[in-house]
Amino acid sequence: MSVATSQAFPPVMPTYARLDLAIERGDGVYLHGTDGRRYLDFMSGIAVTALGHSHPRLIAALVEQAQKVWHVSNIFRIPEGERLAKRLTENSFADTVFFTNSGAEAMEAGIKTVRKYHAHNGHPERYRLITFEGAFHGRTLATIAAGGQKKYIDGFGPKVEGFDQVPFGDHKALEAAIGPETAGILIEPLQGEGGIRPVPTQCLRGLRELCDRHGILLFFDEIQCGMGRTGRLFAHEWAGVTPDVMSLAKALGGGFPLGACLATAKAASGMVAGTHGSTYGGNPLAMACGNAVLDVMLEPGFLDHVQTVSSHLVQQLHGIVERHPEVFEEVRGQGLMLGLKCRLPQGDVAAALRARSLLTVNAGDNVVRLLPPLIAEASHVAEACAIIEAAAADLGAQAKAGVGKAGVGKAG
């Protein structure tokens, strides 16, 4: 490599459009930047730090385990992993769990589980998954093919075979897509990256009925919407339906890298020794964090608190939207997984909020996501809404005055 080329290309591969902001530390629902400012974090590392920052239960669990053993590999039993798997199955539809390091890996495990189920039962031709427009399932070759978004697929060679995408909410197209090679249906009960779009209860129930009728598996991606984010431990619980396979990550480790693929015994019947594996998946450090997260989330009243705080936030957001229709179009979502559909460019809105020390994250369909830690209180909701109100007033005034863009683009 020439000197000129090496100087022009940064040491960290430039795959992210990063904000010019570095975080020094966090406590509770706040982050402290190296710029000396304190930010109200309604981003949560993209729905990851569900218990906020520096939670004492998580710190204690991680430090205690770090003083024992970090890594042993899955050649050995990992008791904390067995405990976490048991607790997840006791509190879900599932009978078994495979642990990973990330959501994308949990998705890969789920895709393999669905395909292996049919091969194990004498139908290897059934390998295709039906997915939905606007979905986001990860950044591996298989998961970008499942998501189907051109911006993620372009430049990475032939699209991985085995995924048939249909329009979001088009039941007729969905039924027409089911064929002799269909293995299952993959869906987020509440789309995150796609623009905070909930799947209606009747649709989730319809998917369950379709899968049962055609002998295929129902696969829920709850990487972002699971683990208490909607006010139930899992988002699909609101619809009263259960999947055959489900992927989890993000909040499961409270900030420590951890994912999981959950499945019924029937769905996982082909996943025997040697069919799948991971060097780091289920390591003792991750398992300690996962158990600490469950310790908190399964405490009486925790999920009720999420629902109560959500009600306050949603009510106030609706008022803001009504008062500033030139800036916002609607409120979307459930629990503390909410979105503001914007009329102005979302990058301008996010930048205006950030300038007032509120951190949010963008999504598809010109939506700004609000993903506060699940420990947020009514006072934090009031603080956030005051910032959103002030930003909307300024943005609306600028829009009416024809002053150009208020922000710095689409980062944020």
N, C-alpha and C positions, 0 to 999 in steps of 0.2 A: 504494500500500500504506500502511495506517495505521502510525503509530509503534508502537502496541501489537502489531500483527501482526509487524512487522519485528523487534521485540525478542524476541518469543516464538519465532521461527523462526531456527535457527542458520545461520551463513554457509555451513557445510558441510552439504549436504542430508542429513537424518538417516535414511539408508537402511541404516545399519549399527548393530547393537546392540554398540557398542564397549566393550571393557574399559577401566577407568580405569587404564591403564598405557601409558606412552609409552616408546619405545625410543630410546636415545641412540646406541649403537654396537653392533657385533657383531664377534666374532672366533672363527673356527672353529665349534664347535658351541654357542657361548654368545652370549647377548644381554645387554646391560647397560641397565637401565632408568633413567629419570630419577629413580626412587625410591632410587637408590644400590645396588640389588640386582643380582646376576648370576643369570641364568636359564639352565638347560640347555634348549636349544631342540629339542624333539622334535615340532616343528610345521613347521619349515622354510618358513614363509610359505605353508603349505598345499602342500607338496611342490614348492616352487619352488627354494629355495636348496640344491640337492642337493650343492654343493661347499662348503657352509657359508658363513660370513660373512667378507668381506674376503680372499677367496682371492687369493694373489699373482699367479697366472696370469691371473685375470679382471681384476684391477686393472690389470696391465701392458697387457693387450690393449685395454681400454677407454681408458686414458690415451693410449696410442700412437695409436689411431684418432682420438680427440678432438682431437689436435693436428694432424690432417690435414684431414678433412672429416667433417661430421656427417650432412648430408642433401643429396641431389642429385635425388631422385625417380626413378621407374622409366622415365623418358624415356631415361636413359643406362644403359649397362652398369655393373654393380656387381661387380667382380672377386671380392671377398670373398664375395659371395652365390653366385656361380657355384661358388666353391671349396666352400662349405658344402653346397650342393645336391649337388655331385658326391660329397662324402664321405658324405652321408646316403644317397644311392642306392647307393653302393658297399657300404654296411653294412646294407642293408635289401632288401626285396622290390621297392622302387619304382624307377621309371625317371625320375621328374620330381617337382619340388617347387615349391609356391607358398608364399611367405613372407607372414606376417601379423604383427600386433602382439599377438595374444591367442589364447587357446584358442577363445573364441566365434567369432572371425573365421575360425579354421582350420576350425571345424565348418561355418560358412556356406559356405566354399570347397568343403568336401567334399560337402555337400548339393547344391550347384550342379553339381559335377563328376559326381555320380551321375545327376542328372536330365539333364544335358546329354549324357551318354553315350548314353542311350536316344533322346533327340530327334535326336541326330546320326546315329543308326543307323535312323531311320525309325519310331520308336515313342514319340512325344511323350506318349502316354497313360500311359506308365510313369513315374510321378513320385512314387509313394508309398514311404515307408520304414517298415519294421517296426521298432519300438523296444520297450524292456522296462521294466516297472514298477520303480521305484526308481532309474532312470537319472538322471544329471545331465549335460547337454551344454552348458550355458551360459545366459546371461541375455538373449540377443536374442529377438525375437519368434518366430523359427523354432526356436531351440534350446530355449526353454521349452516349445514345442509338442512337440518331439521328446522331451523329458524327461517331459512329461505330468503333472508334479506340480501339483496344484490350487493350492497355496500360492504358486507362482511365476506361475501363469497368471491368477488372479483379478484383475480390475480393469484388464486390458490389452486389452479389446475381444475381438472374435471370435478364437478360436484359429486359428492359421495352419493351413491345410489341408495334408494330405499325409503324416500320420503315424498309423500304426496300432499301438497299444500292446498288448502281450500280457504275461501274467504271467511273471515271472522263472522260468526253468527248466521251463516248460510246453511241451514239444516238440509236443504235439498241437495246442495253440492256435496255435503258431507256424506249423505247416504249413497249418492252416485259414485263416490270415490271408493267405497268398500267393494273389494273384489277378492278373488281367490288367493291373492298374494298378500292380503292385508293381515298384519299381525296384531295391530292395536291402534289406539287413538291416543295422541300425546297433546296435552293442553295445560296451560297455566290457569288455575281457577280465577286468578286476578292477574292480568298482564301488567308487568312493571315497565320494562323498557319500551313496550309498545304504546304507552300513553295512559297507564292506570285505567285499564278497561276491565271491569268485572264481567265474568261469565254469569248470566242470569241463572238462578236456582233451577228453573225448569229445564234449562239447556244442559246443565250438569247431570240432572236426573235422566234426561233423554239420552245422553252419552252412555250412561250406565246401562240403560235398557238396550241400546243399540249393540253394545259390546256383548252383553249376555245373549242377545238374539243371534249374533253372528259368530259366537265362539272366539272372540278376540279379547285382548286385554286393554284395560283402561289405565293410562299412565299419567299421573299428575306431576307437574313440575311446580313444587312449592319452595323453590330455593329462595325466592324473595318474599313471597306472601305467607310462608309458613312460620312456625315458631313464635306464635303470639301476635304477629303483626296486625292481624285483622280483629283481634279480640277473642279469638279461639286459638287453641294450640296450633291447629291446622285450618286453613281457609275453607277446605271442602266440608268441614263439619257443619257450616251454616246451611248447606244444601241437604244434609242428611244422607249423603251418598259416600261410598268408599271406593277407592281405586284398587287395582291389583298391584300396582307398583307406584312408588313415589320417590322423588328426589328432594333432598334437603341440603342446605349449606348455610352460608351467610350467618344468620343469628345463632345457629346451632353451637358455634364455638365462642360466641360473644366477642369476636375479634381475633381469636386464634384460628388458623386455617383448619377447617373441618367440614366435611361433607358426608352424606350418607344416602344410600339407596335402600329403601324399605320395600318389602314385598310380602305377599301372602305365601304360605307354604306351597300352594298350587302353582303360583306364578314362578316361584324360584325352584321348582322341582328339578330343573335341568342344571342348576348351578351347584355342581359338586366339586370336590377337590381337583384343582388344576385348571378349572374353567376360567378363573379370573383371579387377579391378585394386585397387590400394591406394596411397594417397599415401605413407604411412610404411613400409608393409610391405617388409622386406628392406633397410632403411636401413643404411648402413655401420657405425654404432655397434652395432646389433643383430647384424650379421653377424660382427663382430669377437668379440663375446661368445660367439656360438654356436660359432664355430670354437675358441675357447679351452676351452669346455666339452667339446667333442669331443676336443680334445688330451688332456685329463685322462681322460675316460671310456674312450677307446680304448687307453690305456696298458695293457700286459700286467699282469694281476693286479688291476686296479681292480674289475672285476665279481666276481672271485673273493673279494675282500675284502668286498664287500657280502653275498655269500652266507654267508661265515664269521661276520660280525658278526650277521647275521640269525639264524643257528643258535643263537648264544649267547643272543640276546634272546628268541627264541621259547621256548627251553628254560626260561629263568628265568621267563617270563610264565606258562607252564603251571603251574609250581610255585606261583606266587602265586595263580592262580585256584583251584587245589586247596586251598590253605590258607585262602582267603577266599571260600567259595561264597556267603556272604550279600551280597557286594559285586559279584563278577564271575561271569559265566556261562560264557564261553569266550573263546579267542584265535582271531582270524581273520586271514587275509591271507597274503601271501607276500613274501619279501625284507624290505625295510625299509618296506613298506606294510602296517602291522599295525593291528589294532583289538582293543580289549577290550570285549566285549559285557557291559554292566552290568546288575545287578539293581536297584541303587539308581539314582536319577535321574542321568543323565550329567553334568548341570550341577554337581551336588554333588561328583561324583568329580573333574571337571576343576578345580573351585575348590580342592579339597583338595590336588591335585597342584601347582597354581599357588602355593598358600600355602607350599609347600615348595620353590618355585623350579624346578618342572618344567612346561614349556609343552607343552600338547597341543591337539588340535582335535576338536570333536565331529563326528559323522556321523549319518546316519539309523539307525533301529532301535536307539536307545539305545546307540550305540557311541562310545567315545572312541578317536580315531585316534592312533597313534604313527608319526610320519613324520620320523625323525631325518635329518640330513644324511648322505649316503652315505659321507662321510669319517669317520664316528663310529668310535671304537675300542672294544675290550672294556671299557676303564675307564669309558667313558661309559655303556655298557650297565649295568655294575655300579652306577654312580651313580644312573641312572634307576630301576633295579629296587629299589634300597634305598628310594628315595622312594615308589615305588608301594606297596611292602610296608608302609611306615610309615603311609601315608595309608589303605590298606585296613584296617589294624589299628584305626586310630582310627574310621574310618567304620563298620566292623563292630561295634565296641564301642558306638558311639552308637546304631546300629540296634537292637542287642539290648536296649539300655537304654531304647529308645523315646524317645530325645531328638529330635526333629525333624530338620529339614534341616541338613546340615553346611555347605552352600555358599551361593552367592548366586544360584542360578538357572541358566539354560541357556547363558549366555555362556561362551565358552572353547573 
